C-alpha cells in the first residue's frame, strides 16, 4: 500500500491518538494491535503480555476470527521467536518465520504465516510485551521479506508509544482500584458508626430493663421488647455491611446498581434521608461512568458531612446519548462565588476536572439557607 507523506503521517498520528485515548488495559492492547496491522498493511497482528510463569497474561490478536481463535486452543508459551523478543529485547524481521531455526511450529488451526516482523514493547529495562505482524500484503522479493527497514522503524516508534499508553492504562487501573478500596473503607467506617450507635442504645436499654425487673416487671418487659428490636436492627446493619461492601463495582454491577447500593448504605448510616432514582440510563463508556460515580460520591460526602441536610436526593437520567446526574440537598447551602475564591473547598474543583476530563460539564446551584444542587452531564460513547 503506497501513501504520500501527509496521509502516512495522518495515519500514524491517528494511531497514536487512539492508543492514548483508552484507559482500560485491554482496550489499549486491542488498539495497539489493530493500529499496527493497519499501518503496516499486514494480514495478522498480535501482542503478548508475558506473565511470570513462562506464558502470557494477555494475548491479543487482529486478523483472526473468533471461531479460528477458539480452534487454535490455549495461549502460546514463551518460546521460539516470541521468547527471543521478550528475553533479548531485540526486533525480529524474517523473510519466512517457518524457516527460522527457532521456529517450533504451531497448532493445526493456526493460520499459515511467512514473512514476520516483531518488536518488543519496553518501558526502560522492563519488557511489557511482544508486538508482531505477519504476512505483509505486498509482492514479496525473491527470498526476501515483505516488511522493510522503514516498516521496522515505524513499528519501533509505535512500540515506544504503546509502552507509554500501556503504562498509563496500568497506572489508571491501579489508581481506580485504590480509589474503590478507599471508598469501600469509608463506607465501612460509616456503617461501623451506625452499628456502634445501635449497640450503644441496645446496651443502655438492657441496663434499664435489668434495673426495672424487680420493681416494675411490666416496664421491664417493654424495655426488653426494645432490646429485641434494636438487636434486630443491628443484625440488619451487619448483614448490609457483608453484602453491600463486597468487592464489586462499576465493572461488575454497572453505574446504576453501584450508585443505588451506595445510597442505601449512606441512608442507613446517616440520620438524613438519602434517596436514589434513575430514568432510562443506558450503559456508558467506562471513563464516563467512573467520572459520574466519583462526582456523586463527592457531592454526597459534602451534603452528609458539611451541609446539615435532612434529605439528599440523587437522580441519574438519560440525556441524549449520555447521562445527567443530579445531587440535591436541603442543607445550609453556601455562596458558590465565595467558594471559588477559596480554592478547592468542598472538592468543587476536582468535580469540575472530572466532568471536563470526559467531555462533560458541571453546574453548582446554591445559596445560604437554600440547599445545594450539583448537576453533571456527560456525552455518550
Buried (B, 14 or more C-beta within 10 A) or exposed (E): EEEEEEEBEEBBEEBBEBBBEBBBBEBBBBBBBBBBBBBBBBBBBBBBBBEEEEBBEBBBBBBBEEEEEEEBEEEBEBEBBBBBBBEEBEBBBBBBBEEBEEBEEBEEEBBEBBBBBBBBBBBEEEBBBBBBBBBBEBEBEEEEBBBBEEBBEBBEBBBBBBBBBBBBBBEBBEEBEEBBEEBBEEBBEBBBEBBEBBBEBBEBBBEBBEEBEEEEEEBBEBBBEBBEEBBEBBEEBBEBBEEBBEEBBBEEBBBBBBBBBBBBBBBBBBEBEBEBEBEEBEEBBBBBBBBBBBBBBBBBBBBBEBBEBEBBBBBBBBBEEBBBBBBBBBBBBBEBEEBEEEEEBBBBEEBBEBBEEBEBEBEBBBEEEEBBBBBBBBBBE
